[in-house]
Amino acid sequence: MAPRVTSELLLVGSLPADSTDAAFTAGAELFGDMVFALPDGETGPRRAWVGYEREQLARPSPDVVVLEETESPTGIPRHAYETPVFGIRPGATELRFQSWPRIDDAIASYQRFRALRDDGVIPPGLRFQVGLPFPESAMNAFKANFAADYPVAERGFEKLVARELERLLGEVPAEDLAIQWDCAYETHDIEGVLAWTTEGGWERFAGPVTRLTRLIPEEVLVGYHLCYGTFPEWPMYEARDYSVLVRMANFAVAESGRTVDWLHLAGPRYLRSEDRSFFRPLADLEPGDARVFLGIVLPIDGERGLKRRHATASRYIDDFGVAMYCGFGRQPGSDGMETMREHRRVVASLRG
């Protein structure tokens, strides 16, 4: 099968916009000729990424107990150790989540996407992109008794995902949809840097790959965003090299039970732009028909830095697109629109 994604740029998800309409309008204007799909910017409470699942999905459950509240003096967590800690109510063996607020948001955003496309604001042919956190990222608050509580939370979340994917597909035509699985805590777990987890980090990523992605119809485009997080800054952990992300990507392509259309692999800090040892594992990447996007666009060094990293990566992989290391809704700069204009200018510099 010919690759279905061939674009030069991936918009990872969050954008420095104030609303869904602003994100779609700016995305279409600045990137419409560069991307295959537009996200809604993950604005409002979703700027906190999986803080949204913690507060809007897990906290309201009657079988979830709050063991520790945030330690932040502002009431808003500034890093992973200031987030609230949850547990499973004693005696509860299952969690039943009624619905997923993120899917409500996606359905509402699609209505705006379709209206703006009908009005000619969004070019025809672009898909509506939805980012969904993978289980360990979504359920990261179950830290205190992780070995006992996380499996219960994960089972409940996976059952929710299965139901809510059906609901999403009932409202958004498959041919209009692109779903991205967002994985950050999974990556940290495999790297062995989450102090609260137990053995089995690989299975906490690999199991959902084999169970969840096959639930998405083949007509929907599907990708994986493999990242090291931006909470509070990029990266939460700097990897030694690309080897863990390559291993995760290869497994996802081989074991998802359906076509994987794109892979996003976050890149290094700018000082490692010419560090061949970091990029060398890309030679072992087996993407199949998936379009590879390397997260090597860094605001700190712009066009020159991107070209350095692009040249180093090109020693080990022949054809790839680029992206920010992560969504940049939490790194908006002083002016969100100017940040997005600069993003376009920097990426377009590779065209020459």
C-alpha positions in Angstrom: 0.0 0.0 0.0 1.3 3.5 -0.9 1.9 5.7 2.2 -1.2 7.8 3.0 0.8 10.6 4.8 3.5 12.4 2.8 3.5 15.9 4.2 6.6 17.9 5.3 5.2 19.0 8.7 3.2 17.5 11.6 1.4 19.8 14.1 1.8 17.6 17.2 -1.4 18.8 18.9 -1.4 21.8 21.2 -1.0 25.2 19.6 -0.6 28.7 21.1 -4.1 29.8 20.3 -6.9 31.0 22.5 -9.8 29.0 21.1 -10.6 26.2 18.7 -11.6 28.6 15.9 -8.4 30.6 16.4 -6.3 27.4 16.2 -8.1 26.1 13.1 -7.9 29.5 11.4 -4.3 30.1 12.1 -3.4 26.5 11.3 -5.1 26.6 8.0 -3.6 30.0 7.1 0.0 29.2 8.1 0.3 25.4 7.6 -2.5 24.4 5.3 -0.1 23.6 2.4 2.4 21.8 4.8 0.3 19.3 6.8 -2.2 16.5 6.2 -4.3 17.3 9.3 -5.2 20.1 11.6 -5.6 19.8 15.4 -7.9 22.0 17.4 -5.0 23.4 19.4 -6.0 21.6 22.7 -6.9 25.0 24.2 -8.4 25.9 27.6 -8.1 23.2 30.3 -6.5 20.7 27.8 -3.4 22.9 27.8 -2.5 20.8 30.9 -2.5 17.7 28.7 -3.2 14.7 30.9 -3.9 17.0 33.8 -7.3 17.2 32.0 -7.8 13.4 32.5 -6.7 13.7 36.1 -9.2 16.4 36.9 -12.1 15.8 34.5 -12.0 11.9 34.3 -10.3 10.3 37.3 -11.0 12.7 40.2 -14.8 12.6 39.7 -15.0 8.8 39.9 -16.6 7.6 43.1 -14.0 4.8 43.3 -11.0 7.2 43.2 -9.7 8.7 46.4 -7.4 11.7 46.6 -4.4 10.8 48.7 -2.5 14.0 48.3 -3.4 17.4 46.8 -1.0 19.5 44.8 1.9 21.0 46.7 2.0 24.0 44.4 1.5 27.3 46.2 -0.5 28.5 43.2 -2.8 25.5 43.3 -1.7 24.6 39.7 1.0 21.9 39.5 4.3 23.2 38.1 6.0 19.8 37.6 5.3 16.1 38.1 5.9 16.0 41.8 3.3 18.7 42.5 0.5 16.9 40.8 -2.2 15.3 43.1 -1.8 11.7 44.0 -4.8 9.3 43.6 -5.6 5.8 44.8 -8.4 3.3 44.3 -11.1 3.2 47.0 -10.5 0.2 49.3 -12.6 -2.7 48.2 -13.0 -1.5 44.6 -11.7 -3.9 42.0 -12.8 -2.0 38.9 -13.1 1.6 37.7 -16.1 2.5 35.5 -15.7 5.8 33.7 -19.0 6.9 32.2 -17.7 9.0 29.4 -14.5 10.8 28.3 -14.7 14.6 28.3 -11.9 14.7 25.7 -14.2 13.0 23.2 -16.9 15.5 23.9 -14.4 18.2 23.0 -13.3 16.4 19.9 -16.9 16.1 18.6 -17.6 19.8 19.3 -14.3 20.8 17.6 -15.2 18.7 14.5 -18.4 20.7 14.1 -16.3 23.8 13.9 -13.7 22.1 11.6 -16.5 21.1 9.2 -18.1 24.6 9.3 -14.8 26.3 8.6 -14.0 23.9 5.8 -17.4 24.6 4.3 -16.7 28.3 4.5 -13.4 27.8 2.7 -11.2 28.7 5.7 -9.8 25.2 6.0 -8.6 23.7 2.6 -10.3 20.6 1.3 -8.4 17.4 1.8 -7.1 18.2 5.3 -8.2 15.8 8.0 -9.4 16.6 11.6 -6.6 15.5 14.0 -7.4 14.3 17.5 -4.7 13.5 20.1 -5.6 10.9 22.7 -3.3 10.1 25.6 -2.1 6.5 26.0 -3.2 4.7 29.2 -0.1 5.3 31.4 0.0 9.0 30.5 -3.7 9.4 31.1 -3.7 7.5 34.5 -0.4 8.9 35.8 -1.9 10.1 39.1 -2.1 6.6 40.6 1.4 6.8 42.2 1.1 5.9 45.9 0.4 2.2 45.4 1.2 1.9 41.8 1.6 -1.9 41.6 -2.0 -2.4 42.9 -3.8 0.7 41.7 -2.5 1.3 38.3 -3.7 -2.0 36.7 -7.2 -1.2 38.0 -7.1 2.3 36.5 -5.6 1.1 33.2 -8.3 -1.6 32.8 -11.1 1.0 33.4 -9.4 3.4 31.0 -9.0 0.9 28.2 -12.7 -0.1 28.4 -13.6 3.6 28.3 -11.4 4.1 25.2 -13.1 1.2 23.4 -16.5 2.7 24.0 -15.6 6.2 23.3 -13.8 5.5 20.0 -17.2 4.1 18.8 -18.9 7.4 19.9 -16.3 9.5 18.2 -16.6 7.5 15.0 -20.4 7.9 15.2 -19.9 11.7 14.9 -16.8 12.1 12.8 -16.6 10.3 9.4 -13.6 8.0 9.3 -12.3 9.6 6.1 -12.2 13.0 7.9 -10.3 11.7 11.0 -6.7 11.3 12.0 -6.0 9.9 15.5 -2.7 10.3 17.3 -1.8 8.3 20.4 0.3 10.6 22.7 2.9 8.8 24.8 5.2 10.5 27.2 4.9 8.8 30.6 5.2 5.4 28.7 8.5 6.6 27.3 9.8 7.7 30.8 8.7 4.4 32.3 10.6 2.4 29.7 13.6 4.6 30.3 13.4 3.7 34.0 13.2 7.3 35.3 9.7 7.3 37.0 10.5 6.6 40.6 6.9 5.4 41.5 6.6 2.7 38.9 7.4 -1.0 39.1 8.9 -3.5 36.7 6.9 -3.9 33.5 7.2 -0.6 31.8 7.5 -2.1 28.4 4.3 -4.0 28.7 2.5 -0.9 30.0 3.2 0.5 26.5 3.2 -2.6 24.4 -0.1 -4.1 25.7 -2.3 -1.1 24.8 -0.6 -1.0 21.4 -1.9 -4.5 20.6 -5.3 -4.0 22.2 -6.4 -0.4 21.4 -5.1 0.6 17.9 -6.8 -2.3 16.2 -10.1 -0.9 17.3 -9.7 2.1 14.9 -11.1 1.4 11.4 -8.5 1.3 8.6 -10.1 4.4 6.9 -8.9 6.5 9.9 -5.3 7.7 9.7 -3.4 6.7 12.9 -0.1 7.8 14.3 2.0 7.7 17.4 3.6 10.7 19.2 6.6 9.4 21.2 7.9 12.1 23.5 9.8 13.0 26.7 7.3 15.6 27.8 7.4 19.4 28.5 6.3 19.5 32.2 7.7 22.0 33.2 10.2 22.3 30.3 11.6 20.3 27.4 12.6 17.6 27.9 11.5 16.2 31.3 14.3 13.7 30.7 17.0 13.9 28.1 17.5 10.5 26.4 20.9 9.1 25.7 19.9 8.6 22.0 17.0 7.6 19.8 17.1 3.9 20.7 14.1 3.7 23.0 11.9 5.7 20.7 13.0 3.6 17.7 12.2 0.4 19.6 8.7 1.8 20.6 8.1 2.9 17.0 9.1 -0.4 15.5 6.8 -2.3 17.9 3.9 0.0 17.1 4.2 -0.5 13.4 4.6 -4.3 13.7 1.9 -4.9 16.4 -0.9 -2.4 16.1 -3.1 -4.7 14.1 -3.6 -2.2 11.4 -1.7 0.4 9.3 0.3 3.0 11.2 0.3 6.2 9.1 2.8 8.3 10.9 5.4 8.3 13.7 6.6 11.3 15.6 9.9 10.9 17.5 10.9 13.8 19.7 14.5 15.0 19.2 17.4 16.1 21.3 18.4 19.4 23.0 20.1 21.8 20.7 23.6 21.2 22.0 23.3 17.6 20.5 22.4 18.8 17.0 25.5 17.3 15.5 25.8 14.3 17.9 25.8 11.4 15.6 25.5 8.9 18.4 22.1 10.4 19.4 20.7 10.0 15.8 22.4 6.7 14.9 19.6 4.4 16.1 17.4 5.9 13.4 19.2 3.5 11.0 17.3 0.7 12.8 13.9 2.3 12.3 11.4 0.1 10.4 8.5 2.5 9.7 6.8 0.5 6.9 4.3 2.8 5.3 4.4 5.3 8.2 5.6 8.8 7.5 8.4 9.6 10.0 8.3 13.1 11.6 11.4 14.0 13.7 10.7 16.5 16.5 13.8 18.6 15.7 12.3 22.1 15.4 13.5 24.0 18.5 12.5 27.6 19.0 15.8 28.3 20.7 18.0 28.1 17.5 15.5 28.4 14.6 16.5 27.8 11.0 20.2 27.1 11.6 19.6 24.6 14.4 17.0 22.8 12.4 19.3 22.5 9.4 22.1 21.1 11.6 19.8 18.5 13.1 18.2 17.7 9.8 21.7 17.1 8.3 22.7 14.8 11.1 19.5 12.8 11.0 19.8 12.4 7.2 22.9 10.3 7.7 20.7 7.6 9.1 17.2 8.0 7.6 16.5 9.0 4.0 13.1 10.6 4.0 11.3 12.3 6.8 9.2 15.3 7.8 9.7 17.5 10.8 7.8 18.8 13.8 8.2 20.5 17.2 9.6 18.2 19.8 6.1 18.3 21.4 3.0 20.4 21.1 3.8 24.1 21.7 0.8 25.3 23.5 2.8 25.5 26.8 5.7 27.3 25.0 3.8 30.0 23.3 6.4 32.7 23.4 5.3 36.3 24.0 2.9 36.2 21.0 1.3 33.0 19.9 0.6 34.0 16.3 4.2 35.2 15.9 5.4 31.9 17.3 3.4 30.0 14.7 4.6 32.3 11.9 8.2 31.6 12.9 7.4 27.9 13.0 6.3 28.0 9.4 9.3 30.1 8.3 11.8 27.8 10.0 10.2 24.6 8.5 9.9 26.2 5.1 13.6 26.9 5.1 14.2 23.1 4.4 12.4 23.4 1.1 15.4 25.0 -0.6 
